[in-house]
């Protein structure tokens, strides 16, 4: 499979996954979207150094953790705003 086809497939998959997570809580959807975006970014950076797979894994882990943290913070902020 050509690199351009892989990128298109990854973007389509990420978009479908993000739409499927629309009903999940902020931490889960933030983590999943962060993991997908991190994997794509990691693939791009990893391909420059010759190890696209390793870059994708590192990006997915970092993006997933960051996305979950940000999603949870957003949920907490929304809850505080509703309580006031």
PyMOL Python script that loads the backbone (N, CA, C, O; Angstrom):
from pymol import cmd

cmd.read_pdbstr("""\
ATOM      1  N   UNK A   1       0.851  -1.172   0.000  1.00  0.00           N
ATOM      2  CA  UNK A   1       0.000   0.000   0.000  1.00  0.00           C
ATOM      3  C   UNK A   1       0.898   1.236   0.000  1.00  0.00           C
ATOM      4  O   UNK A   1       1.867   1.303   0.756  1.00  0.00           O
ATOM      5  N   UNK A   2       0.584   2.183  -0.822  1.00  0.00           N
ATOM      6  CA  UNK A   2       1.378   3.403  -0.934  1.00  0.00           C
ATOM      7  C   UNK A   2       1.180   4.281   0.298  1.00  0.00           C
ATOM      8  O   UNK A   2       0.159   4.204   0.981  1.00  0.00           O
ATOM      9  N   UNK A   3       2.161   5.096   0.557  1.00  0.00           N
ATOM     10  CA  UNK A   3       2.139   5.956   1.743  1.00  0.00           C
ATOM     11  C   UNK A   3       0.951   6.926   1.722  1.00  0.00           C
ATOM     12  O   UNK A   3       0.335   7.161   2.761  1.00  0.00           O
ATOM     13  N   UNK A   4       0.630   7.480   0.580  1.00  0.00           N
ATOM     14  CA  UNK A   4      -0.505   8.405   0.476  1.00  0.00           C
ATOM     15  C   UNK A   4      -1.816   7.683   0.770  1.00  0.00           C
ATOM     16  O   UNK A   4      -2.704   8.237   1.418  1.00  0.00           O
ATOM     17  N   UNK A   5      -1.936   6.444   0.291  1.00  0.00           N
ATOM     18  CA  UNK A   5      -3.149   5.669   0.573  1.00  0.00           C
ATOM     19  C   UNK A   5      -3.266   5.356   2.061  1.00  0.00           C
ATOM     20  O   UNK A   5      -4.364   5.390   2.617  1.00  0.00           O
ATOM     21  N   UNK A   6      -2.157   5.055   2.698  1.00  0.00           N
ATOM     22  CA  UNK A   6      -2.161   4.776   4.124  1.00  0.00           C
ATOM     23  C   UNK A   6      -2.600   6.002   4.913  1.00  0.00           C
ATOM     24  O   UNK A   6      -3.358   5.885   5.876  1.00  0.00           O
ATOM     25  N   UNK A   7      -2.130   7.169   4.513  1.00  0.00           N
ATOM     26  CA  UNK A   7      -2.506   8.400   5.208  1.00  0.00           C
ATOM     27  C   UNK A   7      -4.003   8.674   5.047  1.00  0.00           C
ATOM     28  O   UNK A   7      -4.682   9.032   6.009  1.00  0.00           O
ATOM     29  N   UNK A   8      -4.503   8.505   3.835  1.00  0.00           N
ATOM     30  CA  UNK A   8      -5.932   8.717   3.608  1.00  0.00           C
ATOM     31  C   UNK A   8      -6.763   7.743   4.431  1.00  0.00           C
ATOM     32  O   UNK A   8      -7.757   8.133   5.043  1.00  0.00           O
ATOM     33  N   UNK A   9      -6.361   6.488   4.446  1.00  0.00           N
ATOM     34  CA  UNK A   9      -7.084   5.474   5.208  1.00  0.00           C
ATOM     35  C   UNK A   9      -7.056   5.803   6.698  1.00  0.00           C
ATOM     36  O   UNK A   9      -8.064   5.649   7.389  1.00  0.00           O
ATOM     37  N   UNK A  10      -5.917   6.249   7.188  1.00  0.00           N
ATOM     38  CA  UNK A  10      -5.801   6.610   8.603  1.00  0.00           C
ATOM     39  C   UNK A  10      -6.698   7.799   8.934  1.00  0.00           C
ATOM     40  O   UNK A  10      -7.340   7.801   9.984  1.00  0.00           O
ATOM     41  N   UNK A  11      -6.758   8.795   8.079  1.00  0.00           N
ATOM     42  CA  UNK A  11      -7.607   9.958   8.319  1.00  0.00           C
ATOM     43  C   UNK A  11      -9.087   9.597   8.289  1.00  0.00           C
ATOM     44  O   UNK A  11      -9.862  10.085   9.112  1.00  0.00           O
ATOM     45  N   UNK A  12      -9.477   8.759   7.360  1.00  0.00           N
ATOM     46  CA  UNK A  12     -10.871   8.324   7.286  1.00  0.00           C
ATOM     47  C   UNK A  12     -11.223   7.519   8.536  1.00  0.00           C
ATOM     48  O   UNK A  12     -12.287   7.706   9.126  1.00  0.00           O
ATOM     49  N   UNK A  13     -10.324   6.631   8.930  1.00  0.00           N
ATOM     50  CA  UNK A  13     -10.554   5.841  10.137  1.00  0.00           C
ATOM     51  C   UNK A  13     -10.658   6.701  11.380  1.00  0.00           C
ATOM     52  O   UNK A  13     -11.511   6.467  12.236  1.00  0.00           O
ATOM     53  N   UNK A  14      -9.795   7.692  11.479  1.00  0.00           N
ATOM     54  CA  UNK A  14      -9.825   8.594  12.624  1.00  0.00           C
ATOM     55  C   UNK A  14     -11.130   9.380  12.658  1.00  0.00           C
ATOM     56  O   UNK A  14     -11.724   9.553  13.723  1.00  0.00           O
ATOM     57  N   UNK A  15     -11.573   9.850  11.512  1.00  0.00           N
ATOM     58  CA  UNK A  15     -12.830  10.582  11.455  1.00  0.00           C
ATOM     59  C   UNK A  15     -14.021   9.722  11.857  1.00  0.00           C
ATOM     60  O   UNK A  15     -14.889  10.174  12.604  1.00  0.00           O
ATOM     61  N   UNK A  16     -14.068   8.501  11.373  1.00  0.00           N
ATOM     62  CA  UNK A  16     -15.157   7.593  11.724  1.00  0.00           C
ATOM     63  C   UNK A  16     -15.134   7.263  13.211  1.00  0.00           C
ATOM     64  O   UNK A  16     -16.178   7.189  13.859  1.00  0.00           O
ATOM     65  N   UNK A  17     -13.935   7.066  13.740  1.00  0.00           N
ATOM     66  CA  UNK A  17     -13.779   6.755  15.162  1.00  0.00           C
ATOM     67  C   UNK A  17     -14.234   7.930  16.015  1.00  0.00           C
ATOM     68  O   UNK A  17     -14.910   7.735  17.026  1.00  0.00           O
ATOM     69  N   UNK A  18     -13.875   9.138  15.624  1.00  0.00           N
ATOM     70  CA  UNK A  18     -14.278  10.332  16.367  1.00  0.00           C
ATOM     71  C   UNK A  18     -15.796  10.492  16.356  1.00  0.00           C
ATOM     72  O   UNK A  18     -16.385  10.862  17.372  1.00  0.00           O
ATOM     73  N   UNK A  19     -16.428  10.221  15.231  1.00  0.00           N
ATOM     74  CA  UNK A  19     -17.889  10.308  15.163  1.00  0.00           C
ATOM     75  C   UNK A  19     -18.545   9.248  16.038  1.00  0.00           C
ATOM     76  O   UNK A  19     -19.567   9.509  16.673  1.00  0.00           O
ATOM     77  N   UNK A  20     -17.966   8.061  16.073  1.00  0.00           N
ATOM     78  CA  UNK A  20     -18.518   6.992  16.899  1.00  0.00           C
ATOM     79  C   UNK A  20     -18.414   7.314  18.380  1.00  0.00           C
ATOM     80  O   UNK A  20     -19.242   6.861  19.170  1.00  0.00           O
ATOM     81  N   UNK A  21     -17.421   8.081  18.763  1.00  0.00           N
ATOM     82  CA  UNK A  21     -17.225   8.416  20.160  1.00  0.00           C
ATOM     83  C   UNK A  21     -18.029   9.627  20.606  1.00  0.00           C
ATOM     84  O   UNK A  21     -17.874  10.083  21.738  1.00  0.00           O
ATOM     85  N   UNK A  22     -18.862  10.144  19.762  1.00  0.00           N
ATOM     86  CA  UNK A  22     -19.619  11.342  20.096  1.00  0.00           C
ATOM     87  C   UNK A  22     -20.447  11.206  21.359  1.00  0.00           C
ATOM     88  O   UNK A  22     -20.666  12.198  22.053  1.00  0.00           O
ATOM     89  N   UNK A  23     -20.913  10.010  21.676  1.00  0.00           N
ATOM     90  CA  UNK A  23     -21.734   9.817  22.864  1.00  0.00           C
ATOM     91  C   UNK A  23     -20.944   9.481  24.107  1.00  0.00           C
ATOM     92  O   UNK A  23     -21.536   9.359  25.179  1.00  0.00           O
ATOM     93  N   UNK A  24     -19.643   9.326  24.017  1.00  0.00           N
ATOM     94  CA  UNK A  24     -18.823   8.976  25.177  1.00  0.00           C
ATOM     95  C   UNK A  24     -18.505  10.207  26.003  1.00  0.00           C
ATOM     96  O   UNK A  24     -18.723  11.339  25.572  1.00  0.00           O
ATOM     97  N   UNK A  25     -17.979   9.965  27.211  1.00  0.00           N
ATOM     98  CA  UNK A  25     -17.619  11.108  28.045  1.00  0.00           C
ATOM     99  C   UNK A  25     -16.368  11.793  27.510  1.00  0.00           C
ATOM    100  O   UNK A  25     -15.680  11.262  26.639  1.00  0.00           O
ATOM    101  N   UNK A  26     -16.085  12.967  28.040  1.00  0.00           N
ATOM    102  CA  UNK A  26     -14.996  13.794  27.517  1.00  0.00           C
ATOM    103  C   UNK A  26     -13.636  13.132  27.618  1.00  0.00           C
ATOM    104  O   UNK A  26     -12.836  13.240  26.689  1.00  0.00           O
ATOM    105  N   UNK A  27     -13.351  12.446  28.721  1.00  0.00           N
ATOM    106  CA  UNK A  27     -12.037  11.835  28.899  1.00  0.00           C
ATOM    107  C   UNK A  27     -11.809  10.721  27.882  1.00  0.00           C
ATOM    108  O   UNK A  27     -10.723  10.609  27.314  1.00  0.00           O
ATOM    109  N   UNK A  28     -12.824   9.906  27.652  1.00  0.00           N
ATOM    110  CA  UNK A  28     -12.683   8.792  26.704  1.00  0.00           C
ATOM    111  C   UNK A  28     -12.550   9.314  25.282  1.00  0.00           C
ATOM    112  O   UNK A  28     -11.651   8.904  24.547  1.00  0.00           O
ATOM    113  N   UNK A  29     -13.440  10.214  24.895  1.00  0.00           N
ATOM    114  CA  UNK A  29     -13.369  10.716  23.527  1.00  0.00           C
ATOM    115  C   UNK A  29     -12.116  11.560  23.323  1.00  0.00           C
ATOM    116  O   UNK A  29     -11.496  11.494  22.261  1.00  0.00           O
ATOM    117  N   UNK A  30     -11.732  12.354  24.326  1.00  0.00           N
ATOM    118  CA  UNK A  30     -10.495  13.137  24.221  1.00  0.00           C
ATOM    119  C   UNK A  30      -9.273  12.248  24.098  1.00  0.00           C
ATOM    120  O   UNK A  30      -8.359  12.532  23.323  1.00  0.00           O
ATOM    121  N   UNK A  31      -9.264  11.172  24.867  1.00  0.00           N
ATOM    122  CA  UNK A  31      -8.142  10.235  24.794  1.00  0.00           C
ATOM    123  C   UNK A  31      -8.058   9.535  23.454  1.00  0.00           C
ATOM    124  O   UNK A  31      -6.972   9.370  22.898  1.00  0.00           O
ATOM    125  N   UNK A  32      -9.206   9.123  22.935  1.00  0.00           N
ATOM    126  CA  UNK A  32      -9.211   8.428  21.649  1.00  0.00           C
ATOM    127  C   UNK A  32      -8.820   9.359  20.503  1.00  0.00           C
ATOM    128  O   UNK A  32      -8.042   8.984  19.625  1.00  0.00           O
ATOM    129  N   UNK A  33      -9.356  10.554  20.519  1.00  0.00           N
ATOM    130  CA  UNK A  33      -9.012  11.506  19.462  1.00  0.00           C
ATOM    131  C   UNK A  33      -7.549  11.917  19.579  1.00  0.00           C
ATOM    132  O   UNK A  33      -6.852  12.045  18.572  1.00  0.00           O
ATOM    133  N   UNK A  34      -7.085  12.122  20.814  1.00  0.00           N
ATOM    134  CA  UNK A  34      -5.673  12.448  21.027  1.00  0.00           C
ATOM    135  C   UNK A  34      -4.751  11.326  20.574  1.00  0.00           C
ATOM    136  O   UNK A  34      -3.690  11.576  20.003  1.00  0.00           O
ATOM    137  N   UNK A  35      -5.161  10.089  20.830  1.00  0.00           N
ATOM    138  CA  UNK A  35      -4.348   8.949  20.406  1.00  0.00           C
ATOM    139  C   UNK A  35      -4.276   8.864  18.884  1.00  0.00           C
ATOM    140  O   UNK A  35      -3.214   8.606  18.318  1.00  0.00           O
ATOM    141  N   UNK A  36      -5.411   9.083  18.232  1.00  0.00           N
ATOM    142  CA  UNK A  36      -5.414   9.049  16.769  1.00  0.00           C
ATOM    143  C   UNK A  36      -4.579  10.154  16.159  1.00  0.00           C
ATOM    144  O   UNK A  36      -3.798   9.928  15.235  1.00  0.00           O
ATOM    145  N   UNK A  37      -4.754  11.354  16.692  1.00  0.00           N
ATOM    146  CA  UNK A  37      -3.966  12.485  16.176  1.00  0.00           C
ATOM    147  C   UNK A  37      -2.490  12.301  16.483  1.00  0.00           C
ATOM    148  O   UNK A  37      -1.633  12.609  15.655  1.00  0.00           O
ATOM    149  N   UNK A  38      -2.194  11.799  17.678  1.00  0.00           N
ATOM    150  CA  UNK A  38      -0.791  11.545  18.040  1.00  0.00           C
ATOM    151  C   UNK A  38      -0.163  10.482  17.164  1.00  0.00           C
ATOM    152  O   UNK A  38       1.007  10.585  16.793  1.00  0.00           O
ATOM    153  N   UNK A  39      -0.938   9.461  16.833  1.00  0.00           N
ATOM    154  CA  UNK A  39      -0.416   8.404  15.961  1.00  0.00           C
ATOM    155  C   UNK A  39      -0.103   8.944  14.571  1.00  0.00           C
ATOM    156  O   UNK A  39       0.922   8.601  13.980  1.00  0.00           O
ATOM    157  N   UNK A  40      -0.991   9.789  14.052  1.00  0.00           N
ATOM    158  CA  UNK A  40      -0.729  10.371  12.731  1.00  0.00           C
ATOM    159  C   UNK A  40       0.504  11.272  12.763  1.00  0.00           C
ATOM    160  O   UNK A  40       1.342  11.221  11.863  1.00  0.00           O
ATOM    161  N   UNK A  41       0.606  12.091  13.799  1.00  0.00           N
ATOM    162  CA  UNK A  41       1.778  12.948  13.932  1.00  0.00           C
ATOM    163  C   UNK A  41       3.048  12.132  14.138  1.00  0.00           C
ATOM    164  O   UNK A  41       4.099  12.442  13.577  1.00  0.00           O
ATOM    165  N   UNK A  42       2.935  11.085  14.949  1.00  0.00           N
ATOM    166  CA  UNK A  42       4.080  10.210  15.173  1.00  0.00           C
ATOM    167  C   UNK A  42       4.509   9.476  13.918  1.00  0.00           C
ATOM    168  O   UNK A  42       5.699   9.259  13.693  1.00  0.00           O
ATOM    169  N   UNK A  43       3.529   9.091  13.093  1.00  0.00           N
ATOM    170  CA  UNK A  43       3.875   8.449  11.814  1.00  0.00           C
ATOM    171  C   UNK A  43       4.651   9.410  10.932  1.00  0.00           C
ATOM    172  O   UNK A  43       5.640   9.035  10.302  1.00  0.00           O
ATOM    173  N   UNK A  44       4.194  10.649  10.894  1.00  0.00           N
ATOM    174  CA  UNK A  44       4.875  11.635  10.050  1.00  0.00           C
ATOM    175  C   UNK A  44       6.294  11.881  10.537  1.00  0.00           C
ATOM    176  O   UNK A  44       7.233  11.892   9.741  1.00  0.00           O
ATOM    177  N   UNK A  45       6.452  12.077  11.838  1.00  0.00           N
ATOM    178  CA  UNK A  45       7.788  12.323  12.377  1.00  0.00           C
ATOM    179  C   UNK A  45       8.648  11.067  12.285  1.00  0.00           C
ATOM    180  O   UNK A  45       9.828  11.138  11.944  1.00  0.00           O
ATOM    181  N   UNK A  46       8.049   9.916  12.593  1.00  0.00           N
ATOM    182  CA  UNK A  46       8.798   8.660  12.527  1.00  0.00           C
ATOM    183  C   UNK A  46       9.253   8.315  11.128  1.00  0.00           C
ATOM    184  O   UNK A  46      10.317   7.718  10.959  1.00  0.00           O
ATOM    185  N   UNK A  47       8.479   8.672  10.123  1.00  0.00           N
ATOM    186  CA  UNK A  47       8.877   8.362   8.746  1.00  0.00           C
ATOM    187  C   UNK A  47      10.112   9.155   8.336  1.00  0.00           C
ATOM    188  O   UNK A  47      10.884   8.721   7.481  1.00  0.00           O
ATOM    189  N   UNK A  48      10.291  10.329   8.957  1.00  0.00           N
ATOM    190  CA  UNK A  48      11.489  11.115   8.656  1.00  0.00           C
ATOM    191  C   UNK A  48      12.747  10.443   9.195  1.00  0.00           C
ATOM    192  O   UNK A  48      13.822  10.554   8.605  1.00  0.00           O
ATOM    193  N   UNK A  49      12.602   9.745  10.323  1.00  0.00           N
ATOM    194  CA  UNK A  49      13.769   9.072  10.909  1.00  0.00           C
ATOM    195  C   UNK A  49      13.878   7.625  10.457  1.00  0.00           C
ATOM    196  O   UNK A  49      14.832   6.938  10.824  1.00  0.00           O
ATOM    197  N   UNK A  50      12.928   7.149   9.674  1.00  0.00           N
ATOM    198  CA  UNK A  50      13.001   5.797   9.126  1.00  0.00           C
ATOM    199  C   UNK A  50      12.266   4.751   9.936  1.00  0.00           C
ATOM    200  O   UNK A  50      12.360   3.568   9.606  1.00  0.00           O
ATOM    201  N   UNK A  51      11.537   5.122  10.980  1.00  0.00           N
ATOM    202  CA  UNK A  51      10.796   4.152  11.781  1.00  0.00           C
ATOM    203  C   UNK A  51       9.395   4.677  12.059  1.00  0.00           C
ATOM    204  O   UNK A  51       9.103   5.162  13.152  1.00  0.00           O
ATOM    205  N   UNK A  52       8.536   4.571  11.052  1.00  0.00           N
ATOM    206  CA  UNK A  52       7.197   5.121  11.129  1.00  0.00           C
ATOM    207  C   UNK A  52       6.363   4.426  12.199  1.00  0.00           C
ATOM    208  O   UNK A  52       5.587   5.085  12.891  1.00  0.00           O
ATOM    209  N   UNK A  53       6.503   3.127  12.350  1.00  0.00           N
ATOM    210  CA  UNK A  53       5.718   2.379  13.334  1.00  0.00           C
ATOM    211  C   UNK A  53       6.022   2.801  14.760  1.00  0.00           C
ATOM    212  O   UNK A  53       5.114   3.002  15.568  1.00  0.00           O
ATOM    213  N   UNK A  54       7.288   2.931  15.059  1.00  0.00           N
ATOM    214  CA  UNK A  54       7.691   3.343  16.409  1.00  0.00           C
ATOM    215  C   UNK A  54       7.186   4.755  16.704  1.00  0.00           C
ATOM    216  O   UNK A  54       6.710   5.020  17.807  1.00  0.00           O
ATOM    217  N   UNK A  55       7.282   5.645  15.749  1.00  0.00           N
ATOM    218  CA  UNK A  55       6.780   7.007  15.921  1.00  0.00           C
ATOM    219  C   UNK A  55       5.281   7.029  16.145  1.00  0.00           C
ATOM    220  O   UNK A  55       4.783   7.810  16.955  1.00  0.00           O
ATOM    221  N   UNK A  56       4.551   6.166  15.426  1.00  0.00           N
ATOM    222  CA  UNK A  56       3.099   6.107  15.581  1.00  0.00           C
ATOM    223  C   UNK A  56       2.718   5.632  16.973  1.00  0.00           C
ATOM    224  O   UNK A  56       1.784   6.162  17.575  1.00  0.00           O
ATOM    225  N   UNK A  57       3.426   4.647  17.486  1.00  0.00           N
ATOM    226  CA  UNK A  57       3.122   4.124  18.822  1.00  0.00           C
ATOM    227  C   UNK A  57       3.393   5.184  19.885  1.00  0.00           C
ATOM    228  O   UNK A  57       2.559   5.423  20.758  1.00  0.00           O
ATOM    229  N   UNK A  58       4.554   5.812  19.809  1.00  0.00           N
ATOM    230  CA  UNK A  58       4.899   6.854  20.783  1.00  0.00           C
ATOM    231  C   UNK A  58       3.903   8.004  20.708  1.00  0.00           C
ATOM    232  O   UNK A  58       3.456   8.502  21.741  1.00  0.00           O
ATOM    233  N   UNK A  59       3.554   8.428  19.507  1.00  0.00           N
ATOM    234  CA  UNK A  59       2.581   9.502  19.342  1.00  0.00           C
ATOM    235  C   UNK A  59       1.205   9.131  19.863  1.00  0.00           C
ATOM    236  O   UNK A  59       0.525   9.960  20.468  1.00  0.00           O
ATOM    237  N   UNK A  60       0.787   7.889  19.636  1.00  0.00           N
ATOM    238  CA  UNK A  60      -0.525   7.446  20.099  1.00  0.00           C
ATOM    239  C   UNK A  60      -0.595   7.436  21.621  1.00  0.00           C
ATOM    240  O   UNK A  60      -1.592   7.865  22.202  1.00  0.00           O
ATOM    241  N   UNK A  61       0.452   6.951  22.263  1.00  0.00           N
ATOM    242  CA  UNK A  61       0.464   6.918  23.732  1.00  0.00           C
ATOM    243  C   UNK A  61       0.449   8.333  24.298  1.00  0.00           C
ATOM    244  O   UNK A  61      -0.358   8.653  25.172  1.00  0.00           O
ATOM    245  N   UNK A  62       1.339   9.170  23.799  1.00  0.00           N
ATOM    246  CA  UNK A  62       1.411  10.548  24.306  1.00  0.00           C
ATOM    247  C   UNK A  62       0.115  11.305  24.017  1.00  0.00           C
ATOM    248  O   UNK A  62      -0.397  12.010  24.887  1.00  0.00           O
ATOM    249  N   UNK A  63      -0.412  11.166  22.814  1.00  0.00           N
ATOM    250  CA  UNK A  63      -1.655  11.850  22.460  1.00  0.00           C
ATOM    251  C   UNK A  63      -2.847  11.339  23.244  1.00  0.00           C
ATOM    252  O   UNK A  63      -3.722  12.118  23.623  1.00  0.00           O
ATOM    253  N   UNK A  64      -2.891  10.040  23.491  1.00  0.00           N
ATOM    254  CA  UNK A  64      -3.986   9.462  24.267  1.00  0.00           C
ATOM    255  C   UNK A  64      -4.006   9.966  25.694  1.00  0.00           C
ATOM    256  O   UNK A  64      -5.060  10.318  26.223  1.00  0.00           O
ATOM    257  N   UNK A  65      -2.835   9.999  26.317  1.00  0.00           N
ATOM    258  CA  UNK A  65      -2.748  10.498  27.693  1.00  0.00           C
ATOM    259  C   UNK A  65      -3.119  11.979  27.744  1.00  0.00           C
ATOM    260  O   UNK A  65      -3.919  12.399  28.580  1.00  0.00           O
ATOM    261  N   UNK A  66      -2.533  12.759  26.845  1.00  0.00           N
ATOM    262  CA  UNK A  66      -2.828  14.191  26.820  1.00  0.00           C
ATOM    263  C   UNK A  66      -4.294  14.468  26.534  1.00  0.00           C
ATOM    264  O   UNK A  66      -4.899  15.327  27.174  1.00  0.00           O
ATOM    265  N   UNK A  67      -4.867  13.754  25.585  1.00  0.00           N
ATOM    266  CA  UNK A  67      -6.275  13.950  25.247  1.00  0.00           C
ATOM    267  C   UNK A  67      -7.204  13.578  26.385  1.00  0.00           C
ATOM    268  O   UNK A  67      -8.206  14.255  26.618  1.00  0.00           O
ATOM    269  N   UNK A  68      -6.880  12.501  27.099  1.00  0.00           N
ATOM    270  CA  UNK A  68      -7.715  12.094  28.234  1.00  0.00           C
ATOM    271  C   UNK A  68      -7.657  13.134  29.350  1.00  0.00           C
ATOM    272  O   UNK A  68      -8.677  13.447  29.964  1.00  0.00           O
ATOM    273  N   UNK A  69      -6.482  13.661  29.609  1.00  0.00           N
ATOM    274  CA  UNK A  69      -6.339  14.684  30.653  1.00  0.00           C
ATOM    275  C   UNK A  69      -7.122  15.933  30.277  1.00  0.00           C
ATOM    276  O   UNK A  69      -7.864  16.471  31.099  1.00  0.00           O
ATOM    277  N   UNK A  70      -6.965  16.390  29.061  1.00  0.00           N
ATOM    278  CA  UNK A  70      -7.680  17.593  28.627  1.00  0.00           C
ATOM    279  C   UNK A  70      -9.190  17.352  28.612  1.00  0.00           C
ATOM    280  O   UNK A  70      -9.958  18.223  29.020  1.00  0.00           O
ATOM    281  N   UNK A  71      -9.620  16.180  28.145  1.00  0.00           N
ATOM    282  CA  UNK A  71     -11.048  15.866  28.143  1.00  0.00           C
ATOM    283  C   UNK A  71     -11.633  15.844  29.542  1.00  0.00           C
ATOM    284  O   UNK A  71     -12.744  16.328  29.761  1.00  0.00           O
ATOM    285  N   UNK A  72     -10.887  15.281  30.497  1.00  0.00           N
ATOM    286  CA  UNK A  72     -11.367  15.248  31.878  1.00  0.00           C
ATOM    287  C   UNK A  72     -11.426  16.655  32.472  1.00  0.00           C
ATOM    288  O   UNK A  72     -12.377  16.988  33.179  1.00  0.00           O
ATOM    289  N   UNK A  73     -10.433  17.468  32.196  1.00  0.00           N
ATOM    290  CA  UNK A  73     -10.451  18.854  32.676  1.00  0.00           C
ATOM    291  C   UNK A  73     -11.637  19.615  32.095  1.00  0.00           C
ATOM    292  O   UNK A  73     -12.269  20.404  32.798  1.00  0.00           O
ATOM    293  N   UNK A  74     -11.944  19.390  30.835  1.00  0.00           N
ATOM    294  CA  UNK A  74     -13.111  20.045  30.218  1.00  0.00           C
ATOM    295  C   UNK A  74     -14.407  19.601  30.889  1.00  0.00           C
ATOM    296  O   UNK A  74     -15.303  20.412  31.123  1.00  0.00           O
ATOM    297  N   UNK A  75     -14.500  18.310  31.195  1.00  0.00           N
ATOM    298  CA  UNK A  75     -15.691  17.805  31.872  1.00  0.00           C
ATOM    299  C   UNK A  75     -15.845  18.442  33.243  1.00  0.00           C
ATOM    300  O   UNK A  75     -16.945  18.841  33.626  1.00  0.00           O
ATOM    301  N   UNK A  76     -14.751  18.540  33.981  1.00  0.00           N
ATOM    302  CA  UNK A  76     -14.798  19.147  35.314  1.00  0.00           C
ATOM    303  C   UNK A  76     -15.193  20.632  35.236  1.00  0.00           C
ATOM    304  O   UNK A  76     -15.976  21.120  36.052  1.00  0.00           O
ATOM    305  N   UNK A  77     -14.643  21.332  34.251  1.00  0.00           N
ATOM    306  CA  UNK A  77     -14.984  22.743  34.070  1.00  0.00           C
ATOM    307  C   UNK A  77     -16.471  22.901  33.752  1.00  0.00           C
ATOM    308  O   UNK A  77     -17.143  23.771  34.308  1.00  0.00           O
ATOM    309  N   UNK A  78     -16.977  22.054  32.856  1.00  0.00           N
ATOM    310  CA  UNK A  78     -18.397  22.113  32.507  1.00  0.00           C
ATOM    311  C   UNK A  78     -19.269  21.830  33.726  1.00  0.00           C
ATOM    312  O   UNK A  78     -20.301  22.473  33.920  1.00  0.00           O
ATOM    313  N   UNK A  79     -18.853  20.867  34.543  1.00  0.00           N
ATOM    314  CA  UNK A  79     -19.615  20.536  35.749  1.00  0.00           C
ATOM    315  C   UNK A  79     -19.632  21.705  36.728  1.00  0.00           C
ATOM    316  O   UNK A  79     -20.671  22.023  37.305  1.00  0.00           O
ATOM    317  N   UNK A  80     -18.481  22.340  36.911  1.00  0.00           N
ATOM    318  CA  UNK A  80     -18.415  23.510  37.804  1.00  0.00           C
ATOM    319  C   UNK A  80     -19.323  24.631  37.288  1.00  0.00           C
ATOM    320  O   UNK A  80     -20.017  25.283  38.068  1.00  0.00           O
ATOM    321  N   UNK A  81     -19.312  24.846  35.982  1.00  0.00           N
ATOM    322  CA  UNK A  81     -20.156  25.905  35.407  1.00  0.00           C
ATOM    323  C   UNK A  81     -21.641  25.614  35.584  1.00  0.00           C
ATOM    324  O   UNK A  81     -22.435  26.534  35.782  1.00  0.00           O
ATOM    325  N   UNK A  82     -22.020  24.346  35.515  1.00  0.00           N
ATOM    326  CA  UNK A  82     -23.426  23.981  35.721  1.00  0.00           C
ATOM    327  C   UNK A  82     -23.825  24.134  37.185  1.00  0.00           C
ATOM    328  O   UNK A  82     -24.966  24.483  37.488  1.00  0.00           O
ATOM    329  N   UNK A  83     -22.891  23.874  38.085  1.00  0.00           N
ATOM    330  CA  UNK A  83     -23.183  23.947  39.516  1.00  0.00           C
ATOM    331  C   UNK A  83     -23.350  25.381  40.004  1.00  0.00           C
ATOM    332  O   UNK A  83     -23.994  25.608  41.029  1.00  0.00           O
ATOM    333  N   UNK A  84     -22.794  26.331  39.305  1.00  0.00           N
ATOM    334  CA  UNK A  84     -22.876  27.732  39.744  1.00  0.00           C
ATOM    335  C   UNK A  84     -24.022  28.424  39.140  1.00  0.00           C
ATOM    336  O   UNK A  84     -24.237  29.607  39.402  1.00  0.00           O
TER     337      UNK A  84
END
""", "prot")
cmd.dss("prot")
cmd.show_as("cartoon", "prot")
cmd.util.cbc("prot")
cmd.orient("prot")
